[in-house]
Structures are given as structure tokens and as C-alpha cells.
């Protein structure tokens, strides 16, 4: 599952650049900092080039987060099970 699928649902999206997407009618699946699961936003931008995730609400207030990489070892048998 991709990072955006774990964090929120959305109704539409547009590519902004090769490593940037903008999604629309966003609903959080889990709490993120001060934001709560179930909270909705007009749009969000996921920028893998700058490692930034930013949400905008209906009053044009933005909420910006940095993305950090977490690397976890997955045994080969677990990888095979995930691919089935």
C-alpha cells in the first residue's frame, strides 16, 4: 500500500510533476499531528521531491508535514506473502 493510501482517502487527483501529486476531497484515515482522523480537506499535495505533505482546508488554511523515510527489514517469506 502506498503512503497516501494509508493516510487518507480522496476523490480525484492530478499529477503536478514527476514526483508531485495533488489530491482532492481528502479525508484523513488517521490522526496526523493536530489533525484528526475523519477530518476533511479541499486538497492535499504530496511532494516526494521535497519530502512534503500539505493539506488545505475550506478556509485556505494549510497544514504542512515533512516526510521521513523509515527502513524496516522484511524477511523474504513475508515479501512473498504480500505479493500474493
C-alpha positions in Angstrom: 0.0 0.0 0.0 1.3 3.4 -0.9 1.8 6.1 1.7 -1.1 8.2 0.7 -3.5 5.2 0.8 -2.5 4.6 4.4 -3.0 8.2 5.4 -6.1 9.4 3.6 -8.9 8.8 1.1 -9.5 11.1 -1.9 -11.9 11.5 -4.8 -9.7 12.8 -7.5 -6.1 13.6 -8.3 -3.8 15.4 -10.8 -0.1 14.9 -11.4 1.8 18.2 -10.8 5.2 17.0 -11.6 7.0 13.7 -11.9 7.3 13.3 -8.1 4.3 15.5 -7.1 0.6 14.8 -7.0 -2.4 16.8 -5.8 -5.4 15.1 -4.5 -8.9 16.5 -3.9 -11.8 16.0 -1.4 -9.4 14.4 1.1 -10.5 12.6 4.3 -7.9 11.5 6.9 -7.8 7.9 7.9 -5.6 8.5 11.0 -4.5 11.4 13.2 -1.6 13.4 11.9 -0.2 15.9 14.4 -3.0 18.3 15.2 -5.3 16.9 12.5 -7.8 14.1 13.4 -9.0 11.0 11.6 -12.2 11.8 9.7 -11.2 15.5 9.2 -11.7 16.6 5.6 -9.8 19.0 3.3 -10.3 20.6 -0.1 -7.0 19.2 -1.3 -3.5 17.9 -0.4 -0.2 18.0 -2.2 2.2 15.1 -1.8 5.7 16.2 -2.9 8.2 13.3 -2.9 10.9 15.6 -4.3 10.9 17.9 -1.3 9.5 15.3 1.2 6.5 17.4 2.0 2.8 16.6 2.5 0.5 19.7 2.8 -3.3 19.8 3.4 -5.6 22.8 2.7 -9.0 23.3 4.3 -12.0 25.2 3.0 -10.8 28.5 4.6 -7.4 28.1 2.7 -5.6 27.3 5.9 -2.6 24.9 5.2 -1.1 22.2 7.4 2.4 21.1 6.3 4.3 18.0 7.3 7.7 16.6 6.3 8.0 13.0 5.2 10.8 10.9 6.7 12.0 7.6 5.5 11.8 4.6 7.8 13.5 1.4 6.6 12.4 -1.9 8.1 13.8 -5.3 7.1 11.1 -7.7 5.7 12.1 -11.4 5.6 11.8 -12.9 2.1 8.8 -15.1 3.1 6.9 -12.0 4.3 7.6 -10.3 0.9 6.3 -13.3 -1.0 3.1 -13.4 1.1 2.4 -9.7 0.5 2.7 -10.2 -3.3 0.1 -13.0 -3.4 
